[in-house]
């Protein structure tokens, strides 16, 4: 039997970042993130107590991405 894939905090942040790029940051919620990761909403809400925390972390990742691109 294959091992169950664990959803990490970094995977959640990456999924939220991708959702923001594809559909806009307003579409980041537990359901869209969990769908992106093909899991239930439980891992998302385990790592982040509020979905707003996921959004804030995704915004920070986006800001770092923009700064990195501007330096190229």
Rosetta constraint file for C-alpha pairs under 8 A:
AtomPair CA 7 CA 11 HARMONIC 6.30 0.50
AtomPair CA 7 CA 12 HARMONIC 7.25 0.50
AtomPair CA 7 CA 37 HARMONIC 7.89 0.50
AtomPair CA 7 CA 43 HARMONIC 6.40 0.50
AtomPair CA 8 CA 12 HARMONIC 6.48 0.50
AtomPair CA 8 CA 43 HARMONIC 7.98 0.50
AtomPair CA 8 CA 47 HARMONIC 7.86 0.50
AtomPair CA 9 CA 13 HARMONIC 6.32 0.50
AtomPair CA 9 CA 44 HARMONIC 7.85 0.50
AtomPair CA 9 CA 47 HARMONIC 5.97 0.50
AtomPair CA 10 CA 14 HARMONIC 6.11 0.50
AtomPair CA 11 CA 15 HARMONIC 6.11 0.50
AtomPair CA 11 CA 37 HARMONIC 7.83 0.50
AtomPair CA 12 CA 16 HARMONIC 6.15 0.50
AtomPair CA 12 CA 33 HARMONIC 6.77 0.50
AtomPair CA 12 CA 37 HARMONIC 7.61 0.50
AtomPair CA 12 CA 44 HARMONIC 6.64 0.50
AtomPair CA 12 CA 54 HARMONIC 7.83 0.50
AtomPair CA 13 CA 17 HARMONIC 6.11 0.50
AtomPair CA 13 CA 54 HARMONIC 6.71 0.50
AtomPair CA 13 CA 57 HARMONIC 6.72 0.50
AtomPair CA 13 CA 58 HARMONIC 5.80 0.50
AtomPair CA 13 CA 61 HARMONIC 7.98 0.50
AtomPair CA 14 CA 18 HARMONIC 6.21 0.50
AtomPair CA 14 CA 58 HARMONIC 7.57 0.50
AtomPair CA 15 CA 19 HARMONIC 6.20 0.50
AtomPair CA 15 CA 33 HARMONIC 5.91 0.50
AtomPair CA 15 CA 36 HARMONIC 6.23 0.50
AtomPair CA 15 CA 37 HARMONIC 6.90 0.50
AtomPair CA 16 CA 20 HARMONIC 6.20 0.50
AtomPair CA 16 CA 28 HARMONIC 6.00 0.50
AtomPair CA 16 CA 33 HARMONIC 5.87 0.50
AtomPair CA 16 CA 54 HARMONIC 7.13 0.50
AtomPair CA 16 CA 55 HARMONIC 7.21 0.50
AtomPair CA 16 CA 58 HARMONIC 5.91 0.50
AtomPair CA 17 CA 21 HARMONIC 6.33 0.50
AtomPair CA 17 CA 58 HARMONIC 5.17 0.50
AtomPair CA 17 CA 59 HARMONIC 7.64 0.50
AtomPair CA 17 CA 61 HARMONIC 7.13 0.50
AtomPair CA 17 CA 62 HARMONIC 6.82 0.50
AtomPair CA 18 CA 22 HARMONIC 6.08 0.50
AtomPair CA 19 CA 23 HARMONIC 5.56 0.50
AtomPair CA 19 CA 24 HARMONIC 6.55 0.50
AtomPair CA 19 CA 25 HARMONIC 6.90 0.50
AtomPair CA 19 CA 27 HARMONIC 7.00 0.50
AtomPair CA 19 CA 28 HARMONIC 6.39 0.50
AtomPair CA 19 CA 32 HARMONIC 7.67 0.50
AtomPair CA 19 CA 33 HARMONIC 7.47 0.50
AtomPair CA 20 CA 24 HARMONIC 4.23 0.50
AtomPair CA 20 CA 25 HARMONIC 4.11 0.50
AtomPair CA 20 CA 26 HARMONIC 7.45 0.50
AtomPair CA 20 CA 27 HARMONIC 6.99 0.50
AtomPair CA 20 CA 28 HARMONIC 6.70 0.50
AtomPair CA 20 CA 58 HARMONIC 7.89 0.50
AtomPair CA 21 CA 25 HARMONIC 7.45 0.50
AtomPair CA 23 CA 27 HARMONIC 6.39 0.50
AtomPair CA 24 CA 28 HARMONIC 7.70 0.50
AtomPair CA 25 CA 55 HARMONIC 7.37 0.50
AtomPair CA 27 CA 32 HARMONIC 7.20 0.50
AtomPair CA 28 CA 32 HARMONIC 6.27 0.50
AtomPair CA 28 CA 33 HARMONIC 6.65 0.50
AtomPair CA 28 CA 54 HARMONIC 7.91 0.50
AtomPair CA 28 CA 55 HARMONIC 6.54 0.50
AtomPair CA 29 CA 33 HARMONIC 6.14 0.50
AtomPair CA 29 CA 51 HARMONIC 6.13 0.50
AtomPair CA 30 CA 34 HARMONIC 5.99 0.50
AtomPair CA 30 CA 41 HARMONIC 5.65 0.50
AtomPair CA 30 CA 44 HARMONIC 6.30 0.50
AtomPair CA 30 CA 45 HARMONIC 7.27 0.50
AtomPair CA 30 CA 51 HARMONIC 6.43 0.50
AtomPair CA 31 CA 35 HARMONIC 6.07 0.50
AtomPair CA 31 CA 40 HARMONIC 7.94 0.50
AtomPair CA 31 CA 41 HARMONIC 6.13 0.50
AtomPair CA 32 CA 36 HARMONIC 6.14 0.50
AtomPair CA 33 CA 37 HARMONIC 6.35 0.50
AtomPair CA 33 CA 41 HARMONIC 7.83 0.50
AtomPair CA 33 CA 44 HARMONIC 7.51 0.50
AtomPair CA 34 CA 38 HARMONIC 5.83 0.50
AtomPair CA 34 CA 39 HARMONIC 5.12 0.50
AtomPair CA 34 CA 40 HARMONIC 5.56 0.50
AtomPair CA 34 CA 41 HARMONIC 5.30 0.50
AtomPair CA 34 CA 44 HARMONIC 6.87 0.50
AtomPair CA 35 CA 39 HARMONIC 6.31 0.50
AtomPair CA 35 CA 40 HARMONIC 7.54 0.50
AtomPair CA 39 CA 43 HARMONIC 7.71 0.50
AtomPair CA 40 CA 44 HARMONIC 7.96 0.50
AtomPair CA 41 CA 45 HARMONIC 6.36 0.50
AtomPair CA 42 CA 46 HARMONIC 5.93 0.50
AtomPair CA 43 CA 47 HARMONIC 6.29 0.50
AtomPair CA 44 CA 48 HARMONIC 6.10 0.50
AtomPair CA 45 CA 49 HARMONIC 5.51 0.50
AtomPair CA 45 CA 50 HARMONIC 6.84 0.50
AtomPair CA 45 CA 51 HARMONIC 7.33 0.50
AtomPair CA 48 CA 53 HARMONIC 6.20 0.50
AtomPair CA 48 CA 54 HARMONIC 6.48 0.50
AtomPair CA 49 CA 53 HARMONIC 7.28 0.50
AtomPair CA 50 CA 54 HARMONIC 7.24 0.50
AtomPair CA 51 CA 55 HARMONIC 6.53 0.50
AtomPair CA 52 CA 56 HARMONIC 6.19 0.50
AtomPair CA 53 CA 57 HARMONIC 6.16 0.50
AtomPair CA 54 CA 58 HARMONIC 6.12 0.50
AtomPair CA 55 CA 59 HARMONIC 6.09 0.50
AtomPair CA 56 CA 60 HARMONIC 6.29 0.50
AtomPair CA 57 CA 61 HARMONIC 6.28 0.50
AtomPair CA 58 CA 62 HARMONIC 6.10 0.50
AtomPair CA 59 CA 63 HARMONIC 6.15 0.50
AtomPair CA 60 CA 64 HARMONIC 6.24 0.50
AtomPair CA 61 CA 65 HARMONIC 6.11 0.50
AtomPair CA 62 CA 66 HARMONIC 6.19 0.50
AtomPair CA 63 CA 67 HARMONIC 6.22 0.50
AtomPair CA 64 CA 68 HARMONIC 6.13 0.50
AtomPair CA 65 CA 69 HARMONIC 6.21 0.50
AtomPair CA 66 CA 70 HARMONIC 6.20 0.50
AtomPair CA 67 CA 71 HARMONIC 6.45 0.50
AtomPair CA 68 CA 72 HARMONIC 6.87 0.50
